[in-house]
Protein backbone atom coordinates (compact mmCIF):
# COMPACT_ATOMS: atom_id res chain seq x y z
CA UNK A 1 0.00 0.00 0.00
CA UNK A 2 1.35 3.37 -0.96
CA UNK A 3 0.70 6.11 1.57
CA UNK A 4 0.75 9.81 0.78
CA UNK A 5 3.64 10.24 3.16
CA UNK A 6 5.62 7.21 1.96
CA UNK A 7 8.95 8.35 0.53
CA UNK A 8 8.01 11.54 2.29
CA UNK A 9 10.31 14.05 0.70
CA UNK A 10 11.61 12.18 -2.33
CA UNK A 11 8.10 12.28 -3.74
CA UNK A 12 8.39 16.05 -4.00
CA UNK A 13 11.41 15.62 -6.20
CA UNK A 14 9.76 13.00 -8.37
CA UNK A 15 6.76 15.25 -8.93
CA UNK A 16 8.95 18.23 -9.67
CA UNK A 17 10.94 16.28 -12.26
CA UNK A 18 8.00 14.46 -13.85
CA UNK A 19 7.43 15.01 -17.55
CA UNK A 20 3.77 15.81 -18.06
CA UNK A 21 1.81 15.08 -21.17
CA UNK A 22 1.13 18.60 -22.45
CA UNK A 23 -2.32 19.97 -21.71
CA UNK A 24 -2.70 22.58 -24.42
CA UNK A 25 -6.46 23.15 -24.50
CA UNK A 26 -8.68 23.70 -21.53
CA UNK A 27 -11.75 21.50 -21.56
CA UNK A 28 -14.09 19.81 -19.11
CA UNK A 29 -15.17 16.32 -20.04
CA UNK A 30 -18.37 16.45 -18.04
CA UNK A 31 -19.64 19.69 -16.52
CA UNK A 32 -22.29 18.18 -14.25
CA UNK A 33 -23.21 19.43 -10.81
CA UNK A 34 -22.14 16.84 -8.26
CA UNK A 35 -24.76 15.41 -5.92
CA UNK A 36 -23.38 15.65 -2.40
CA UNK A 37 -26.28 13.69 -0.95
CA UNK A 38 -24.38 10.66 -2.29
CA UNK A 39 -21.74 9.22 0.04
CA UNK A 40 -19.51 8.37 -2.94
CA UNK A 41 -18.87 12.09 -3.36
CA UNK A 42 -17.36 12.38 0.12
CA UNK A 43 -13.87 11.20 1.08
CA UNK A 44 -14.88 11.52 4.72
CA UNK A 45 -18.33 11.83 6.27
CA UNK A 46 -19.74 11.08 9.74
CA UNK A 47 -22.20 8.58 8.26
CA UNK A 48 -19.47 6.28 6.99
CA UNK A 49 -16.31 4.71 8.37
CA UNK A 50 -13.33 6.14 6.52
CA UNK A 51 -9.59 6.77 7.03
CA UNK A 52 -10.20 10.15 8.72
CA UNK A 53 -11.72 8.24 11.66
CA UNK A 54 -8.48 6.48 12.50
CA UNK A 55 -6.13 7.43 15.34
CA UNK A 56 -2.37 6.75 15.46
CA UNK A 57 -2.75 5.02 18.81
CA UNK A 58 -5.16 2.56 17.19
CA UNK A 59 -8.93 2.41 16.99
CA UNK A 60 -11.45 4.86 15.59
CA UNK A 61 -12.59 8.25 16.84
CA UNK A 62 -16.06 8.61 18.26
CA UNK A 63 -16.82 11.71 16.23
CA UNK A 64 -20.59 11.53 16.64
CA UNK A 65 -20.20 12.75 20.24
CA UNK A 66 -18.15 15.87 19.45
CA UNK A 67 -19.69 19.32 19.49
CA UNK A 68 -18.12 20.78 16.34
CA UNK A 69 -17.74 20.00 12.64
CA UNK A 70 -14.58 20.05 10.54
CA UNK A 71 -14.81 20.85 6.83
CA UNK A 72 -11.54 19.52 5.41
CA UNK A 73 -10.25 20.27 1.92
CA UNK A 74 -7.52 17.94 0.74
CA UNK A 75 -4.45 18.99 -1.26
CA UNK A 76 -3.59 18.04 -4.83
CA UNK A 77 -3.39 14.30 -5.39
CA UNK A 78 -3.99 14.61 -9.15
CA UNK A 79 -0.31 14.85 -9.96
CA UNK A 80 0.24 13.44 -13.42
CA UNK A 81 -0.01 9.69 -13.12
CA UNK A 82 -0.66 7.68 -16.28
CA UNK A 83 -3.73 8.98 -18.08
CA UNK A 84 -4.04 12.14 -15.98
CA UNK A 85 -3.76 14.62 -18.84
CA UNK A 86 -6.87 16.74 -18.30
CA UNK A 87 -6.92 19.96 -16.32
CA UNK A 88 -9.43 18.59 -13.79
CA UNK A 89 -9.68 15.16 -12.22
CA UNK A 90 -12.50 12.69 -12.82
CA UNK A 91 -14.60 12.45 -9.65
CA UNK A 92 -15.10 8.71 -10.28
CA UNK A 93 -11.39 7.89 -10.76
CA UNK A 94 -11.16 5.06 -8.24
CA UNK A 95 -7.38 4.85 -8.30
CA UNK A 96 -7.10 8.57 -7.59
CA UNK A 97 -9.74 8.41 -4.87
CA UNK A 98 -7.88 5.56 -3.18
CA UNK A 99 -4.68 7.59 -3.33
CA UNK A 100 -6.48 10.51 -1.70
CA UNK A 101 -8.10 8.37 0.99
CA UNK A 102 -4.99 6.40 1.94
CA UNK A 103 -2.89 9.55 1.85
CA UNK A 104 -4.15 12.95 2.84
CA UNK A 105 -7.45 11.82 4.40
CA UNK A 106 -5.64 9.32 6.63
CA UNK A 107 -2.50 11.34 7.38
CA UNK A 108 -3.97 14.86 7.49
CA UNK A 109 -7.74 14.97 7.99
CA UNK A 110 -7.50 12.50 10.87
CA UNK A 111 -5.58 15.11 12.88
CA UNK A 112 -8.92 16.83 13.47
CA UNK A 113 -11.09 13.85 14.41
CA UNK A 114 -10.93 14.60 18.14
CA UNK A 115 -12.18 18.14 17.50
CA UNK A 116 -15.20 17.56 15.28
CA UNK A 117 -17.13 15.44 12.81
CA UNK A 118 -15.11 15.46 9.60
CA UNK A 119 -16.67 16.34 6.25
CA UNK A 120 -14.17 16.06 3.39
CA UNK A 121 -15.74 16.40 -0.07
CA UNK A 122 -14.33 14.80 -3.17
CA UNK A 123 -13.92 17.43 -5.85
CA UNK A 124 -12.68 17.66 -9.40
CA UNK A 125 -9.35 19.06 -8.31
CA UNK A 126 -7.06 20.98 -10.63
CA UNK A 127 -4.01 19.18 -11.99
CA UNK A 128 -0.76 19.88 -10.16
CA UNK A 129 0.50 21.45 -13.38
CA UNK A 130 -1.94 24.32 -12.79
CA UNK A 131 0.62 25.69 -10.30
CA UNK A 132 3.54 25.57 -12.75
CA UNK A 133 2.14 26.08 -16.24
CA UNK A 134 2.64 29.22 -18.29
CA UNK A 135 -0.95 28.78 -19.48
CA UNK A 136 -2.30 30.77 -16.55
CA UNK A 137 -5.73 31.24 -18.14
CA UNK A 138 -6.33 27.49 -18.19
CA UNK A 139 -4.92 27.13 -14.69
CA UNK A 140 -7.36 29.72 -13.35
CA UNK A 141 -10.26 27.98 -15.09
CA UNK A 142 -9.21 24.62 -13.62
CA UNK A 143 -9.01 26.00 -10.09
CA UNK A 144 -12.31 27.87 -10.48
CA UNK A 145 -13.98 24.68 -11.69
CA UNK A 146 -12.62 22.76 -8.68
CA UNK A 147 -13.87 25.47 -6.34
CA UNK A 148 -17.41 25.22 -7.68
CA UNK A 149 -17.53 21.61 -6.48
CA UNK A 150 -16.29 22.64 -3.05
CA UNK A 151 -18.74 25.53 -2.85
CA UNK A 152 -21.61 23.20 -3.76
CA UNK A 153 -20.43 20.68 -1.15
CA UNK A 154 -20.26 23.35 1.53
CA UNK A 155 -23.72 24.67 0.66
CA UNK A 156 -25.08 21.12 0.87
CA UNK A 157 -23.33 20.65 4.22
CA UNK A 158 -24.78 23.88 5.62
CA UNK A 159 -28.31 23.05 4.48
CA UNK A 160 -28.47 19.37 5.40
CA UNK A 161 -25.74 18.56 7.92
CA UNK A 162 -24.62 21.50 10.03
CA UNK A 163 -27.74 22.22 12.10
CA UNK A 164 -26.16 25.18 13.87
CA UNK A 165 -22.94 23.47 14.95
CA UNK A 166 -19.66 25.47 15.16
CA UNK A 167 -17.18 24.86 12.34
CA UNK A 168 -13.47 24.38 11.80
CA UNK A 169 -12.21 24.92 8.26
CA UNK A 170 -9.04 22.89 7.64
CA UNK A 171 -7.06 22.53 4.44
CA UNK A 172 -3.66 22.01 2.87
CA UNK A 173 -2.08 23.23 -0.38
CA UNK A 174 -4.68 23.36 -3.21
CA UNK A 175 -7.31 22.75 -0.56
CA UNK A 176 -6.14 25.91 1.19
CA UNK A 177 -6.62 27.97 -1.97
CA UNK A 178 -10.24 26.83 -2.01
CA UNK A 179 -10.64 27.28 1.75
CA UNK A 180 -9.59 30.92 1.35
CA UNK A 181 -12.58 31.43 -0.94
CA UNK A 182 -14.94 29.56 1.38
CA UNK A 183 -14.02 32.00 4.15
CA UNK A 184 -14.63 34.97 1.85
CA UNK A 185 -17.92 33.71 0.41
CA UNK A 186 -19.50 32.35 3.59
CA UNK A 187 -17.80 33.76 6.71
CA UNK A 188 -16.06 37.11 6.34
CA UNK A 189 -18.44 39.84 7.49
CA UNK A 190 -21.35 37.39 7.47
CA UNK A 191 -23.47 35.81 10.20
CA UNK A 192 -21.71 32.45 9.83
CA UNK A 193 -18.52 34.10 11.14
CA UNK A 194 -20.02 33.65 14.62
CA UNK A 195 -19.84 29.87 14.12
CA UNK A 196 -16.19 29.84 13.03
CA UNK A 197 -13.95 28.18 15.61
CA UNK A 198 -10.82 28.59 13.49
CA UNK A 199 -9.45 28.06 10.00
CA UNK A 200 -6.28 26.04 9.46
CA UNK A 201 -5.03 27.41 6.12
CA UNK A 202 -1.85 25.40 5.74
CA UNK A 203 0.68 25.14 2.94
CA UNK A 204 -0.05 28.34 1.02
CA UNK A 205 0.90 32.00 1.64
CA UNK A 206 -2.01 33.77 3.31
CA UNK A 207 -1.92 37.54 3.71
CA UNK A 208 -2.45 38.78 7.26
CA UNK A 209 -5.06 41.21 5.96
CA UNK A 210 -6.86 38.77 3.66
CA UNK A 211 -10.21 39.34 5.40
CA UNK A 212 -12.10 42.20 6.94
CA UNK A 213 -13.35 40.39 10.03
CA UNK A 214 -11.18 37.24 10.24
CA UNK A 215 -7.73 37.90 11.63
CA UNK A 216 -4.71 35.69 12.33
CA UNK A 217 -4.87 33.73 15.58
CA UNK A 218 -2.35 35.11 18.06
CA UNK A 219 -2.68 32.54 20.86
CA UNK A 220 -3.32 28.84 21.20
CA UNK A 221 -6.95 29.30 22.25
CA UNK A 222 -8.06 32.19 20.02
CA UNK A 223 -11.24 31.54 18.03
CA UNK A 224 -12.88 33.12 14.99
CA UNK A 225 -9.42 33.46 13.41
CA UNK A 226 -7.01 31.61 11.10
CA UNK A 227 -3.59 29.98 11.30
CA UNK A 228 -1.18 29.30 8.45
CA UNK A 229 2.37 28.18 7.74
CA UNK A 230 4.66 26.75 5.05
CA UNK A 231 7.61 24.62 6.17
CA UNK A 232 11.19 24.78 4.90
CA UNK A 233 14.54 23.57 6.15
CA UNK A 234 16.09 25.70 8.85
CA UNK A 235 18.13 28.51 7.27
CA UNK A 236 16.63 28.15 3.79
CA UNK A 237 15.32 31.31 2.15
CA UNK A 238 13.07 30.04 -0.66
CA UNK A 239 12.99 31.76 -4.03
CA UNK A 240 9.97 32.10 -6.29
CA UNK A 241 7.54 31.89 -3.35
CA UNK A 242 5.81 34.78 -1.65
CA UNK A 243 7.55 35.80 1.57
CA UNK A 244 7.70 38.82 3.84
CA UNK A 245 6.07 40.35 6.88
CA UNK A 246 2.69 40.63 5.16
CA UNK A 247 2.32 36.83 5.19
CA UNK A 248 0.66 35.18 8.17
CA UNK A 249 2.86 32.51 9.74
CA UNK A 250 1.82 30.61 12.83
CA UNK A 251 4.29 28.57 14.83
CA UNK A 252 2.49 25.22 15.39
CA UNK A 253 4.53 24.51 18.52
CA UNK A 254 3.58 27.75 20.30
CA UNK A 255 0.55 28.87 18.22
CA UNK A 256 1.95 32.40 18.26
CA UNK A 257 3.09 34.56 15.34
CA UNK A 258 6.34 35.88 16.79
CA UNK A 259 9.78 34.63 15.81
CA UNK A 260 10.53 32.84 19.09
CA UNK A 261 12.41 29.60 18.48
CA UNK A 262 10.48 26.56 19.69
CA UNK A 263 12.74 23.54 20.23
CA UNK A 264 11.65 20.09 19.16
CA UNK A 265 11.06 19.17 22.81
CA UNK A 266 7.72 20.99 22.37
CA UNK A 267 6.76 18.76 19.45
CA UNK A 268 4.36 16.10 20.75
CA UNK A 269 4.55 13.89 17.70
CA UNK A 270 5.04 13.67 13.95
CA UNK A 271 3.94 11.10 11.39
CA UNK A 272 6.19 9.86 8.60
CA UNK A 273 5.81 6.57 6.77
CA UNK A 274 3.53 4.55 9.04
CA UNK A 275 0.31 6.01 10.37
CA UNK A 276 0.50 4.12 13.66
CA UNK A 277 4.05 5.18 14.46
CA UNK A 278 4.41 8.57 16.13
CA UNK A 279 7.81 10.28 16.25
CA UNK A 280 7.96 12.60 19.29
CA UNK A 281 10.32 15.57 19.30
CA UNK A 282 11.23 15.13 15.63
CA UNK A 283 11.38 18.74 14.42
CA UNK A 284 11.49 22.23 15.87
CA UNK A 285 9.84 25.41 14.53
CA UNK A 286 10.72 29.07 14.05
CA UNK A 287 9.14 31.80 11.96
CA UNK A 288 11.41 33.65 9.57
CA UNK A 289 10.42 36.15 6.84
CA UNK A 290 7.01 34.70 5.98
CA UNK A 291 7.82 30.97 6.27
CA UNK A 292 8.34 28.37 8.99
CA UNK A 293 11.77 26.87 9.51
CA UNK A 294 12.27 23.32 10.81
CA UNK A 295 15.39 21.28 11.39
CA UNK A 296 16.18 18.40 9.08
CA UNK A 297 14.49 15.40 10.73
CA UNK A 298 16.44 12.27 11.54
CA UNK A 299 14.87 8.95 10.59
CA UNK A 300 15.96 5.79 8.80
CA UNK A 301 16.96 6.91 5.32
CA UNK A 302 17.09 10.62 6.12
CA UNK A 303 20.66 10.66 4.79
CA UNK A 304 19.10 10.83 1.33
CA UNK A 305 16.88 13.77 2.23
CA UNK A 306 18.25 16.80 0.44
CA UNK A 307 15.18 18.84 -0.44
CA UNK A 308 14.76 22.03 1.58
CA UNK A 309 11.04 22.31 0.88
CA UNK A 310 9.05 20.40 3.51
CA UNK A 311 5.67 21.28 2.04
CA UNK A 312 4.37 17.72 1.98
CA UNK A 313 4.98 17.50 5.75
CA UNK A 314 3.36 20.80 6.76
CA UNK A 315 0.72 18.92 8.77
CA UNK A 316 2.52 15.66 9.50
CA UNK A 317 5.52 17.28 11.17
CA UNK A 318 3.18 18.82 13.75
CA UNK A 319 0.37 16.27 13.70
CA UNK A 320 -0.10 15.72 17.45
CA UNK A 321 0.19 19.43 18.26
CA UNK A 322 -2.46 20.22 15.65
CA UNK A 323 -4.70 17.53 17.06
CA UNK A 324 -4.40 18.94 20.57
CA UNK A 325 -4.82 22.54 19.45
CA UNK A 326 -7.97 21.94 17.40
CA UNK A 327 -9.63 20.29 20.39
CA UNK A 328 -8.50 23.12 22.66
CA UNK A 329 -10.01 25.77 20.41
CA UNK A 330 -13.30 23.84 20.33
CA UNK A 331 -13.40 23.76 24.14
CA UNK A 332 -12.68 27.48 24.35
CA UNK A 333 -15.32 28.27 21.75
CA UNK A 334 -17.97 26.23 23.55
CA UNK A 335 -17.22 27.97 26.85
CA UNK A 336 -17.38 31.48 25.41
CA UNK A 337 -20.25 31.06 22.93
Secondary structure, DSSP 4 states (H G I P E B T S, - for coil): ---TTTTTTHHHHHHHH--PPP--S---S--PPP-TTSGGGEEE-TTS--GGGB-TTSSB--GGG-SEEEEEE--------TT--SSB--TT-HHHHHHHIIIIIHHTGGGGTTTEEEEEE---PBPGGGGT-S-HHHHHHHHHHHHHHHHHHHHHHIIIIITT--EEEEEETHHHHHHHHHIIIIITTSGGGGGEEEEEEESS--BTTS-SS--B--STT--SEEE---EEETT---SSS--STTB----TTT---S---B-GGG---EE-S-TT-EETT---BEEETTEEEEPPP--TTGGG---SB-GGGTTGGGHHHHHHHHHHHHHHHHHH-
